[in-house]
Amino acid sequence: MRLVQKYMLSEFLKLLAIALGAFVALFLMVDLFENIDLLMKHNVPIEESISFFAWKLPFIIGQVSPVAVLVASLVSLGLLSKHGEITAVKAGGIRLLRAVGPLLFAGLVISVVVILMNEYVTPAALKKTDTFRQQWFGMQGGSFGKEGVWVRTQRGIFNVRQVDIGRNRLYGLTLYELEKPFTVRERIYSRSVAWEDDRWVAETATVWRFKNGEVKREEAGSLEIKEFIKPEDLPNVENLQKNMSLGELRDYVRSLDADGYDSSKYRIDLYGKITFPLVNFVMLLMGIPFALKTGRHSGIATGVGLSVVIAFSYWIVYAVTRSLGLNALIPPLMAAAFPDVLFFAIGALMFGYVKE
């Protein structure tokens, strides 16, 4: 690696650290304002509060890293261009594409690191935050695994294979009604449960009753499911899937397909565990040619402004394709990968117009 490449890489990494720290701090500040009332209401000790936010750091870093990479690339190369250092590189006979090669490699490394962090660190850390909410805020507990959502209530243990928040529907609900000492008294299964008239109602249900070593089975045409969480609390339960690793989510999707449930939403999330971290590389590929083309007009303000425009454009495309995927208008893989492919193509095309 040439001296000029090391210099450009070091300038990029310095600004990346600054941008990443700034975005993480901003994210934490917003999160603090959202949770400060609960923390004060439940008299949570300062040490516990700090740990609550600390466990969120891996997730936050994974979310803000693409924007930080974009800002760092635009500002670092923009400042080099503004101060004439890019012109000096050209005058020295060094091809610009070769000079920025280490930056592109750094973008790939960052993407791989985020993928590994989301696989091995983030799920465990988010489970810690969920445990904190249950312990200090008294929020409804639960877990998300291969068999779907598991929720414990006073009545017993609920298992829901799939949650449809938009339609207030539960698919594949099983209730294990318990009695002390942890004995199953009754088991209820319904393939579809809907929220009607402020209550959960199973369209059809099968009930097994266990008593004195005997099992009695009954079929019910319509059955009210009592003591399950209300629709407004479903997003908290649905978000438990963020705690799943790539392998766990893949197994869950396969189990949904095997049982005949629609897995489109979770397939998009599954593919997104790979495509979203790759945005770090894509944003770098976008930022480099934009920074080089602005020339001496570049600077911090220009770099930040371009970052906002590019990031907002990506978010619009991401939101549209995800919505199309959730409504089964495009395949899940296309919904997850199209924004990356589109912006990768734009970045590669922009590289072709960079003057060597």
N, C-alpha and C positions, 0 to 999 in steps of 0.2 A: 504494500500500500504506500503510495507516494505521500510526501509531506503535505501537499495541497489537499489530498483526500482525507488525511487524518485531521487537518485543520477544519475542513468543511463538516466532517462528521462530529468533531468535538463541539463546534458551534451549534450544530443541530441538537445534540444531546443536552447541552446546557439549557437551551431554550425549551426543549421538551420537558426537562425536569421542572423548570419554572412554570410552564403552561399546565403541566399535570398537577403540580401542587396547587396552583390557583383554582383550577376547575374542581379539584377534590375539596378544597376549602369552601368554595362557593356551594357545592352540593351539600356538604356537612352543615353549613350555615342554614340553608333552607330546611334541611331535615331537623335541625335543632329547633327552629321556630315552629315546625309542625308538631313536635313531640314535647316541647317544654311544659305545656300545660299538664300533660299526663305525668311527666316526671315529677312535677311539683305537687300534683294532686295526690300521688301515691308515695310521696316522701322518699323517692329513690336516692340512695347515697351517691355522692359525687363519683366515687370509684366505680360503682356499678354503672352509672350513666356513661362514663368514659368508655368502659368496656363495651357497652351497647353500641356506641358509634364506631368503636374500633373494629368490631366484628363485621361492620358494613363495608370497611375499606376495600377488600378484594372485589366486591360487587361494584362499588363506585368506580374503582380504577378501570375495570373492564368496560364500564359504560362511557366514561369520559375520555378514554385513551385515544379513540379515533379523532376527536376534535382537537385534542392536545397535539397529536402528531401533525395534523393539518396546519394548525397555527405555527408550530415550531418550524415546519418546512418553509412556509410562506415568509415568516419573519426572518429566519436565519439567512436564507438565500436572498431574500429581498434586501436585507441590510448589506450583504456582501456585494450585491449588484449596485446598490446605491453608492457605496464607497469605492466603486471602481475595481473591486477585487475580482469580479467575474471577468471583466475586460482584461485584467492582467493574466488570468488563467488562459484566456483565448490567445493573448499575445505570446504566451509561453509555448504555444503549440499543443496544448493539452485539450483533448476533446471533452466537451462539457458532459456528454453522456457517460464518459468513462470517469470523470471527476465525481459525478453524483452517484456512481455505482454503489459505494459503501452505504449511502443513505437508503437506497432501495433494499439492500440486503438487511439493513437495520429494521426497515419496515416489515420484512418477512419474519425476522426474529421476534419482533414485538408481537406480531399476530400469533406466532406459535406459542409464545410465553402466555398470552392472554387465553388461548385455547386450553393450555395445560392448567392454568390457574382456575379457569371456570370448571375444569373437570375434577380437580383434586383439592382445591382450597375454598373456593366460593361456596359450594353446597354445604360444606361442614360449618363455615362461618355463618351462613344464613340460618342454619338450624339453631345456632346459638342465639341469634337475635329472636327467633320465634319462641325459644324457651324462655328468654328474658320477658317477652310480652305476656306469655302465659303466667309467669311467676309474679311479675310486678304489676301488670296492667289488668290481669284477670281476663285476658282475651281467650276466645275459644281455641282450644288446642286441636291438633290434628297432625296427620302425616300423609305423605304422598309417596306411593311406591308402585310396584308392578301391577298391583290389583286395584289401583286408583286411590281415592281419598279415604282415609280412616279418621273418624271423629268419635271421641268418647263423651257421652253425656250421662246424666243421672239415670236415664232409662237403660242405657246399654251402649253397645258399640255399633256405629254405623259405618258401612262401607259403600262408597258410591263409585261406580266404574267411570262415569263421565259426568261432568257438570256443564250445563249450558246456561251461562249467566244471562245472556241476552233474552232468552225465552223463559227464564225461571223454571228450568226443567232439570231433573236428575235422571240419569239413565243407569240401570243396573244397581238399584239400591238393595242392600241387604242389612237388616237390623238383627243383631244378636241381643235379645233382652236378657239381662242378667239378674241373678239374685244371689245373695250371700250364701256360702263363701265362693264367689266367682263361678257360679253354675249357670249354664244356659237354660233358661226357662222356656224361651220361645224364639223362633227364627222366622223372619218375614222377608220375602223376596218379591220385588216388583221390577219389571224391565223399564218402566217409565213412570215417573212421579212428577206432577205439576203443581205449581202454586196457584190455588184457587180460593177466593174468599178468605184471604189471610190464613191459609193453612195448606199443608202439603197433602195432596190426595193422590193415592196410587190408582191408576186406571184399572189395573187388575193386579192381584197379589196372591201369592201362595204362602200359607202360614203353617209352620210346624210347631207343635206344642209337645214339650218333653215333661213327663211326669211319671214318677215311680217306675222308671226304666222303660216306659212305653212311649211311642211316638205317634202322634195323631196329626194327620195332614188335612188341611182345608183349603179350598179355593174361594177367593173373595172377588166379587165383581168391582167393588170400589171400597177403598180403605183409607182412612185418615192416618197419616204418619205423624205422631205427636213427638214433641220435644226435640225436633231437629232444628238446626240453625235457620234463621230467617234469610230471605234472599239478599238483604243488604249486607249480610256477613259472608256471603258466598265468595266475593272477590278475595277475602283474606284466606279462605280455604283453597281457592283455585291458585293463588299465588304460591302455595306450598310446592308447586311443581318447579319453581325456580331453585328449590333445594336439591333437585335431582341432577345427577351427573349425566353425561352423554349416554353412557351405557344403561343407566337406569331408565332414562326416558325412552331409549330405543326398545328396551324390553317391554315397557308399558304400551308403546305404540303397537308392538307385535301382538300383545295380549288383547288389545282393543280390536285389532283386525281379526284375530282368531275367534272372538266372540260376536263379531258382526256389528260392532259399533263404529261410528264415524271417527276416524283418527286424523282428519285433515288439519285441525288446529294444532295438534301436538306434533304432527309431522313438520309443519312449518317451524315450530319451536325447535324441533330436533335438528333440522337442517340449519336453522339460525345459529345453533351453538358452534357451527363451523364458519358460516358465511359472515356473521357479524364481526367476529374477531379479525377476519381478513380485511375488513374495512380499514384497519390501520394501514395496511400496505396500499390499498386503493386510494386512500386519502393522500398518502405520500406521493403516489404516482400522479395524482391530480395537482398537488401543491407545487411540485418542482417546476413543471413547465410554466405554470401561471406566474411563479416568482421570477423565473428567468426572462419571461417575455415583458414584464413590466419595467425592466431596466432600471435606470436611475430614478424613476418615479416611485420606486418601491420604498417601503419603510414599515414601521410598526403599525401605523394606522391603516395603511393599504393592506398589509398582511392580515390584520384582524378583520377588516371589512370583507375581504375576499373569503376568509374562513367562514364568516357568518353566512354569506351568500351560498357557498358551496355546501356547507353543512345543512342549511335549510332546504336547499334543492334536493339533497340526498334524503332528508327526512320526508319530504313530500312524496317522492317516488317510493320510498320504503312503506309509507302509510297506505298509499294507493294499492300497491301490489299485495301487501298483506291483507287488506280488505277484500281484494278480488279473490285471494286464496281462501280466506275464511268463508266466502260465499260460494266456493266451489266453481268459480268462473275460470280459474287457471290452476294448473297442478301445484301442489305444495312446494315442490322443488323450485319451480319457476318463481313462486311468490317469495321464497327466501333468497334465491340467488340473483334474480334479475337486477336489483339495484347495484350489486357489486359488478356484475357483468357490464351494465350500461356505463357506470362511472369508470371502470377499468378501460373500456373502449375509448371513452372521451379523453382520459389521461394519456393513453397510448397514441391517440391521434394528435393531441397537443404536443407530444414529444417530437413528432415529425416536423413541426413548424418551428422548433427551437433552432436558432442560428448557432452553428458550431463555430 
